[in-house]
Amino acid sequence: MLRQLAQGRSLSDLLDRGLSGVEERDVGLVKEFCFGVARWRLRLDEIADRLLKRPLKERDGDVRALILVGLYQLLYMRVAPHAALSETVEAARALKKPWTAGLINAVLRRFLREREGLLEAVDRLPTARYAHPVWLLTALQQAWPGNWEALVDEANSRPPMSLRVNLSRVSRGDYIEQLAQAGVVATPVDTVPSAVVLDKPVDATSLAGFAAGLVSVQDAGAQLAAGLLDMQTGQHILDACAAPGGKTGHLLETAPAGVSVTAVDVDAGRLRRLQENLDRLRLSADVQVGDAASPDGEWARKRYDRILMDVPCSATGVIRRHPDIKWLRRAEDISSLTAVQARILDAVWPLLKPGGMLLYATCSLLPEENHEQVARCLEKYRDVVSLQIEAPWGHSCQPGRQTLPGEATMDGFYYARLQKTER
């Protein structure tokens, strides 16, 4: 697992595939190491480079990963230095490379001796100090000149565990009381009627009523989508990029009578997760494999009153939940993503009925993917108007509205409402 982390594999993929051999009591610690090293990797890498007398060979990525884990414990965990050093050196012995334990012991001991001066030197480099690549720091500074440092701090923080209460089956107050009876402290999010935030994370499957569909894990910012879609009785809704189904489930939980939902995604594997979520919630939708950028099949021949389009994006608004985004994403990816988003918008817009409304959504903080993308549509399409989003949350972007990570506990989401005119 450590070797895969060092080689740049997706952290989500790594954990999905790599925890099967880990004992239950160690799962939390392994996740802490993986997420922590991913969160601070650019800073840890710089420290490691200065401590190593010569670079490690590519085949020794597992050794470097252990060095990063050791440094992470010494910098960011409440572990006694002697314990962190001892455990990391002991783990090195399992690599069956005789020289490894001695090297790691020497590197970590040198860090302890030179810590103050080393950190002062390393933190003169913005990429190390903020643990963000140069291109992303520059992009955030340009997009949010008054907020970028707060955004970086939030990206490097541990995210809260947020829940969506299924208000069709239980009130938020009653569910908070159920949590309290189980010894779990939860706080409501004022601006999001279904959202609560736990004072500390727990195993979702242990939550009261989770298996019965009373609650789901979902960020409060993501829960804004269902209300913004303004569904009406009897309408037909298209969730065009639906997997893994968090927003799909919320649409169905809040839908008025007679509303039907078609959930489409290009990834059949992720759609299976969506169906599992719907089964747990005891809800149903017309789930179909399909490419929103190239609509085809039965779902593409229908017309919809509402369309939710949560497009593929840079995910720069959810880095605190997926810290590997910082070093897996590249500057050149943004132009590719905006091209995909434009293709999806152009392909899906004809599926919206006159008078209907499309909700464009991303979990990005970058204007190219957000209000600049929507502005392109407003200039290109003759039959579109932007509907103002008046809300006590987020920031007006003209057009659309943006939540920023950390504000009211939310992650970073962008929303814009586009209405098709009758002409």
BELSULBEL-V289434 format. One record per residue. N is the residue number from 0. RES is the residue in three letters. SS is DSSP state (h for helix, s for strand, l for the rest). PHI is phi in degrees with one decimal (* if undefined). NEAR is the number of other C-alpha atoms within 12 Angstrom. Layout:
BEGIN
N;RES;SS;PHI;NEAR
N;RES;SS;PHI;NEAR
END
This chain:
BEGIN
0;MET;l;*;30
1;LEU;h;-63.8;33
2;ARG;h;-63.0;25
3;GLN;h;-62.9;26
4;LEU;h;-61.4;37
5;ALA;h;-67.7;33
6;GLN;l;-86.5;23
7;GLY;l;88.2;26
8;ARG;l;-70.8;24
9;SER;l;-58.1;26
10;LEU;h;-64.7;37
11;SER;h;-62.1;24
12;ASP;h;-64.9;17
13;LEU;h;-59.8;25
14;LEU;h;-72.6;26
15;ASP;h;-60.2;16
16;ARG;h;-96.1;15
17;GLY;h;-101.3;23
18;LEU;l;-93.9;23
19;SER;l;-61.7;14
20;GLY;l;-95.4;14
21;VAL;l;-92.2;17
22;GLU;l;-65.1;12
23;GLU;h;-53.6;12
24;ARG;h;-67.7;11
25;ASP;h;-102.0;14
26;VAL;h;-59.6;19
27;GLY;h;-59.9;19
28;LEU;h;-67.6;18
29;VAL;h;-62.0;26
30;LYS;h;-62.7;27
31;GLU;h;-60.0;23
32;PHE;h;-62.3;34
33;CYS;h;-64.9;40
34;PHE;h;-67.8;36
35;GLY;h;-65.4;40
36;VAL;h;-65.0;41
37;ALA;h;-62.3;45
38;ARG;h;-63.4;43
39;TRP;h;-112.0;42
40;ARG;h;-57.9;40
41;LEU;h;-64.3;34
42;ARG;h;-74.2;37
43;LEU;h;-64.5;41
44;ASP;h;-60.8;33
45;GLU;h;-63.5;31
46;ILE;h;-63.7;40
47;ALA;h;-60.9;37
48;ASP;h;-60.0;24
49;ARG;h;-76.7;23
50;LEU;h;-86.3;32
51;LEU;l;-80.0;25
52;LYS;l;-69.1;13
53;ARG;l;-147.3;12
54;PRO;l;-61.6;17
55;LEU;l;-75.5;20
56;LYS;l;-74.3;11
57;GLU;h;-57.9;13
58;ARG;h;-69.5;15
59;ASP;h;-102.9;23
60;GLY;h;-60.7;23
61;ASP;h;-65.9;29
62;VAL;h;-67.8;42
63;ARG;h;-61.6;42
64;ALA;h;-60.0;38
65;LEU;h;-65.3;43
66;ILE;h;-61.5;47
67;LEU;h;-64.0;45
68;VAL;h;-62.8;44
69;GLY;h;-62.5;45
70;LEU;h;-63.6;43
71;TYR;h;-61.5;36
72;GLN;h;-61.8;33
73;LEU;h;-70.1;31
74;LEU;h;-93.9;27
75;TYR;h;-124.9;26
76;MET;l;-116.2;19
77;ARG;l;-84.2;12
78;VAL;l;-120.3;18
79;ALA;l;-58.7;16
80;PRO;h;-52.7;24
81;HIS;h;-65.3;18
82;ALA;h;-71.4;18
83;ALA;h;-61.4;31
84;LEU;h;-65.4;35
85;SER;h;-62.5;24
86;GLU;h;-66.1;26
87;THR;h;-68.2;38
88;VAL;h;-65.0;32
89;GLU;h;-63.6;21
90;ALA;h;-63.0;26
91;ALA;h;-63.1;30
92;ARG;h;-64.9;22
93;ALA;l;-73.5;17
94;LEU;l;-76.7;23
95;LYS;l;59.4;14
96;LYS;l;-123.2;18
97;PRO;l;-53.3;15
98;TRP;l;-80.2;17
99;THR;h;-66.0;28
100;ALA;h;-59.3;28
101;GLY;h;-64.2;22
102;LEU;h;-63.9;28
103;ILE;h;-63.8;39
104;ASN;h;-59.6;33
105;ALA;h;-66.8;24
106;VAL;h;-63.9;33
107;LEU;h;-70.1;40
108;ARG;h;-66.3;26
109;ARG;h;-64.2;24
110;PHE;h;-59.9;32
111;LEU;h;-62.6;26
112;ARG;h;-71.7;15
113;GLU;h;-107.7;18
114;ARG;h;-50.1;23
115;GLU;h;-60.2;15
116;GLY;h;-67.3;16
117;LEU;h;-64.5;24
118;LEU;h;-65.6;25
119;GLU;h;-61.5;17
120;ALA;h;-69.8;18
121;VAL;h;-62.8;27
122;ASP;l;-77.3;21
123;ARG;l;-73.8;16
124;LEU;l;-91.6;21
125;PRO;h;-56.1;23
126;THR;h;-62.9;27
127;ALA;h;-78.7;29
128;ARG;h;-60.4;28
129;TYR;h;-97.7;33
130;ALA;l;54.2;41
131;HIS;l;-133.2;43
132;PRO;l;-66.7;29
133;VAL;h;-56.7;22
134;TRP;h;-63.0;22
135;LEU;h;-74.9;39
136;LEU;h;-57.8;33
137;THR;h;-62.7;21
138;ALA;h;-63.0;26
139;LEU;h;-69.1;29
140;GLN;h;-63.3;22
141;GLN;h;-73.1;18
142;ALA;h;-77.3;27
143;TRP;l;-134.8;23
144;PRO;l;-59.7;15
145;GLY;l;-92.7;12
146;ASN;l;-126.2;22
147;TRP;h;-62.1;26
148;GLU;h;-66.5;26
149;ALA;h;-65.2;21
150;LEU;h;-64.8;35
151;VAL;h;-65.2;40
152;ASP;h;-59.6;24
153;GLU;h;-65.9;32
154;ALA;h;-61.4;42
155;ASN;l;-93.6;37
156;SER;l;-100.7;28
157;ARG;l;-78.5;27
158;PRO;l;-76.6;34
159;PRO;l;-74.1;33
160;MET;l;-93.5;31
161;SER;s;-108.7;36
162;LEU;s;-122.0;45
163;ARG;s;-110.5;49
164;VAL;s;-82.1;44
165;ASN;l;-77.6;38
166;LEU;l;-69.1;28
167;SER;l;-74.8;24
168;ARG;l;-126.1;21
169;VAL;l;-157.0;22
170;SER;l;-76.0;21
171;ARG;h;-63.8;29
172;GLY;h;-60.6;21
173;ASP;h;-65.3;23
174;TYR;h;-70.9;33
175;ILE;h;-59.4;32
176;GLU;h;-66.6;20
177;GLN;h;-61.5;23
178;LEU;h;-63.4;30
179;ALA;h;-60.3;18
180;GLN;h;-64.4;14
181;ALA;l;-93.0;16
182;GLY;l;82.3;17
183;VAL;l;-107.1;25
184;VAL;l;-92.3;23
185;ALA;s;-132.7;32
186;THR;s;-122.5;30
187;PRO;s;-71.1;28
188;VAL;l;-94.1;30
189;ASP;l;-57.2;19
190;THR;l;-88.5;22
191;VAL;l;-130.7;34
192;PRO;l;-58.2;24
193;SER;l;-97.0;42
194;ALA;s;-98.2;39
195;VAL;s;-134.7;42
196;VAL;s;-122.7;35
197;LEU;s;-82.6;31
198;ASP;l;-70.6;20
199;LYS;l;-153.7;19
200;PRO;l;-64.4;21
201;VAL;l;-137.4;23
202;ASP;l;-67.2;16
203;ALA;h;-56.3;24
204;THR;h;-68.2;17
205;SER;h;-88.4;18
206;LEU;l;-68.4;32
207;ALA;l;-57.5;28
208;GLY;l;75.9;25
209;PHE;l;-63.4;25
210;ALA;l;-62.4;20
211;ALA;l;-88.2;22
212;GLY;l;85.7;31
213;LEU;l;-77.6;37
214;VAL;s;-152.9;42
215;SER;s;-135.5;42
216;VAL;s;-86.1;36
217;GLN;l;-162.7;36
218;ASP;l;-61.7;41
219;ALA;l;-60.9;45
220;GLY;l;-64.1;46
221;ALA;l;-68.7;42
222;GLN;l;-75.6;41
223;LEU;h;-70.6;43
224;ALA;h;-59.6;43
225;ALA;h;-60.0;39
226;GLY;h;-67.8;29
227;LEU;h;-66.4;36
228;LEU;h;-73.3;40
229;ASP;l;51.0;28
230;MET;l;-68.7;34
231;GLN;l;-122.2;23
232;THR;l;-51.4;16
233;GLY;l;80.0;16
234;GLN;l;-78.4;28
235;HIS;s;-108.2;35
236;ILE;s;-112.5;43
237;LEU;s;-110.3;47
238;ASP;s;-99.7;51
239;ALA;l;-81.7;50
240;CYS;l;-132.9;43
241;ALA;l;-83.7;45
242;ALA;l;-65.5;36
243;PRO;l;-87.9;29
244;GLY;l;107.7;42
245;GLY;h;-59.4;40
246;LYS;h;-71.8;41
247;THR;h;-58.9;48
248;GLY;h;-60.6;46
249;HIS;h;-67.3;46
250;LEU;h;-56.1;45
251;LEU;h;-69.3;39
252;GLU;h;-64.3;36
253;THR;h;-105.0;34
254;ALA;l;-68.1;32
255;PRO;l;-67.2;22
256;ALA;l;-58.0;16
257;GLY;l;79.7;15
258;VAL;l;-77.2;26
259;SER;s;-118.9;31
260;VAL;s;-123.1;42
261;THR;s;-106.0;37
262;ALA;s;-110.0;45
263;VAL;s;-123.8;44
264;ASP;s;-153.7;39
265;VAL;l;-77.3;28
266;ASP;l;-99.9;23
267;ALA;h;-63.8;21
268;GLY;h;-64.1;15
269;ARG;h;-69.3;23
270;LEU;h;-66.4;29
271;ARG;h;-64.3;23
272;ARG;h;-65.0;22
273;LEU;h;-60.4;35
274;GLN;h;-64.1;31
275;GLU;h;-62.1;25
276;ASN;h;-64.4;34
277;LEU;h;-64.6;36
278;ASP;h;-61.6;18
279;ARG;h;-64.0;24
280;LEU;h;-79.5;33
281;ARG;l;60.6;22
282;LEU;l;-126.6;30
283;SER;l;-136.8;26
284;ALA;l;-145.3;33
285;ASP;s;-84.0;28
286;VAL;s;-97.4;37
287;GLN;s;-137.9;33
288;VAL;s;-77.4;31
289;GLY;l;-170.2;30
290;ASP;l;-101.0;30
291;ALA;h;-64.3;39
292;ALA;h;-78.2;27
293;SER;h;-146.4;26
294;PRO;l;-57.5;29
295;ASP;l;-156.5;20
296;GLY;l;96.3;14
297;GLU;h;-59.4;16
298;TRP;h;-61.9;29
299;ALA;h;-79.1;27
300;ARG;h;-91.4;15
301;LYS;l;-91.8;22
302;ARG;l;-122.8;26
303;TYR;s;-122.8;33
304;ASP;s;-78.8;35
305;ARG;s;-138.3;44
306;ILE;s;-131.2;51
307;LEU;s;-99.7;49
308;MET;s;-125.1;46
309;ASP;s;-91.9;42
310;VAL;l;-77.7;41
311;PRO;l;-58.0;35
312;CYS;l;-153.1;38
313;SER;l;-70.5;39
314;ALA;l;61.9;37
315;THR;l;-69.3;45
316;GLY;l;-86.9;44
317;VAL;l;-124.7;39
318;ILE;l;-61.6;41
319;ARG;l;-63.9;38
320;ARG;l;-89.9;34
321;HIS;l;-132.7;33
322;PRO;l;-64.0;38
323;ASP;l;-68.2;39
324;ILE;h;-55.1;36
325;LYS;h;-62.2;38
326;TRP;h;-115.6;34
327;LEU;h;-94.1;30
328;ARG;l;-81.1;28
329;ARG;l;-122.9;22
330;ALA;l;-57.6;22
331;GLU;l;-69.7;14
332;ASP;h;-66.9;22
333;ILE;h;-64.1;28
334;SER;h;-65.3;20
335;SER;h;-66.0;19
336;LEU;h;-66.6;27
337;THR;h;-65.2;29
338;ALA;h;-66.7;22
339;VAL;h;-63.9;24
340;GLN;h;-59.3;37
341;ALA;h;-63.9;32
342;ARG;h;-63.6;23
343;ILE;h;-64.9;34
344;LEU;h;-58.0;41
345;ASP;h;-64.5;25
346;ALA;h;-78.3;22
347;VAL;h;-88.5;40
348;TRP;h;-52.4;43
349;PRO;l;-63.2;29
350;LEU;l;-81.5;36
351;LEU;s;-88.9;37
352;LYS;s;-67.7;29
353;PRO;s;-56.7;22
354;GLY;s;88.2;22
355;GLY;s;-79.2;35
356;MET;s;-132.2;40
357;LEU;s;-108.7;44
358;LEU;s;-102.3;45
359;TYR;s;-91.3;48
360;ALA;s;-137.9;47
361;THR;s;-139.6;43
362;CYS;l;-111.3;38
363;SER;l;-108.8;40
364;LEU;l;-106.8;45
365;LEU;l;-97.9;39
366;PRO;l;-61.3;36
367;GLU;l;-59.4;30
368;GLU;l;-90.3;42
369;ASN;l;-114.7;46
370;HIS;h;-67.3;34
371;GLU;h;-69.9;24
372;GLN;h;-64.5;39
373;VAL;h;-67.7;39
374;ALA;h;-60.3;27
375;ARG;h;-59.9;25
376;CYS;h;-64.1;32
377;LEU;h;-64.3;28
378;GLU;h;-79.2;14
379;LYS;h;-83.7;16
380;TYR;l;-86.9;21
381;ARG;l;-85.7;17
382;ASP;l;-111.4;23
383;VAL;s;-138.2;29
384;VAL;s;-133.6;28
385;SER;s;-90.9;32
386;LEU;s;-94.5;28
387;GLN;l;-63.1;19
388;ILE;l;-105.5;28
389;GLU;l;-95.1;19
390;ALA;l;-154.4;18
391;PRO;l;-82.7;16
392;TRP;l;-116.2;29
393;GLY;l;75.4;30
394;HIS;s;-130.3;26
395;SER;s;-69.7;21
396;CYS;l;-115.2;30
397;GLN;l;51.6;24
398;PRO;l;-91.7;29
399;GLY;l;92.0;36
400;ARG;s;-145.4;39
401;GLN;s;-124.3;41
402;THR;l;-92.6;42
403;LEU;l;-113.5;43
404;PRO;l;-54.8;43
405;GLY;l;96.0;32
406;GLU;h;-76.3;28
407;ALA;h;53.3;26
408;THR;h;72.6;37
409;MET;l;-79.6;41
410;ASP;l;-81.5;42
411;GLY;l;-90.6;44
412;PHE;l;-130.2;45
413;TYR;s;-117.5;50
414;TYR;s;-134.4;51
415;ALA;s;-141.6;44
416;ARG;s;-108.7;38
417;LEU;s;-117.3;40
418;GLN;s;-106.1;33
419;LYS;s;-86.9;30
420;THR;l;-74.6;21
421;GLU;l;-74.1;14
422;ARG;l;-67.9;12
END
